[in-house]
Amino acid sequence: MSKNVLAWHFVGKTPRDGRKVPKDGVWLNYDGPLIMCCSGLHASIHPLDALFYAPGKTLCRVECSGQIKYDNDRLICTK
């Protein structure tokens, strides 16, 4: 497990997996394999990096936890 990391994520009317956008303070969990650009909960440490992947226009400050994998300009996590 990794320590919690603050990051940024843009969202549209729903997340890409079709779930409802959670209310502030409610955690999302992902139980499958973490594969960059394919599966897991995605975010970026810097908001401008998140903009490149933006599926919508609402910018969210997110706290990432659980298993975390990093790439150059993004990360994926299980919580």
C-alpha positions in Angstrom: 0.0 0.0 0.0 1.1 3.6 -0.7 0.5 6.6 1.4 -2.3 8.9 0.3 -1.5 11.3 -2.5 -3.4 14.5 -3.5 -4.0 14.8 -7.2 -6.3 16.3 -9.8 -8.9 14.7 -12.1 -11.4 16.1 -14.6 -14.8 14.5 -14.8 -17.8 14.8 -17.1 -21.4 13.9 -16.2 -20.3 10.4 -15.2 -16.8 8.8 -14.7 -15.7 6.8 -17.7 -16.8 3.5 -16.0 -20.4 4.9 -15.9 -20.8 5.2 -12.2 -22.4 8.2 -10.6 -20.0 11.0 -9.7 -19.6 10.7 -5.9 -20.4 13.5 -3.5 -17.4 15.3 -2.0 -15.7 13.1 0.6 -17.0 9.8 -0.7 -14.3 7.4 -1.9 -14.4 5.4 -5.1 -12.9 1.9 -5.0 -11.5 -0.2 -7.9 -10.9 -3.9 -7.4 -9.4 -5.0 -10.8 -5.9 -4.9 -12.2 -4.2 -1.5 -12.5 -3.3 -0.9 -16.2 -2.4 2.7 -17.2 -4.9 4.2 -19.7 -7.1 1.1 -19.4 -8.2 0.3 -15.9 -8.1 1.8 -12.4 -8.8 5.2 -11.0 -6.7 7.8 -12.9 -5.5 11.2 -11.8 -2.5 13.6 -12.3 -0.3 15.4 -9.7 -0.5 18.6 -11.6 -3.8 20.1 -12.9 -2.4 21.0 -16.3 -1.4 17.4 -16.8 -5.0 16.3 -15.9 -6.3 18.7 -18.5 -4.7 16.6 -21.3 -6.8 13.6 -20.2 -10.0 15.6 -19.4 -13.2 13.8 -20.3 -15.3 16.7 -18.9 -14.9 20.2 -17.7 -15.3 19.7 -13.9 -11.9 19.7 -12.1 -11.8 17.6 -8.9 -9.1 17.6 -6.2 -8.8 13.9 -5.3 -7.1 11.9 -2.7 -5.6 8.7 -4.0 -4.8 5.7 -1.9 -4.5 1.9 -1.9 -2.2 0.6 -4.6 -0.8 3.4 -6.6 1.2 3.2 -9.9 2.9 6.3 -11.4 3.6 7.3 -15.0 5.2 10.6 -16.2 2.2 12.8 -16.0 -0.5 10.6 -14.3 -1.2 7.9 -11.8 -3.6 5.1 -11.3 -4.9 3.8 -8.0 -7.3 1.5 -6.3 -9.0 4.0 -4.0 
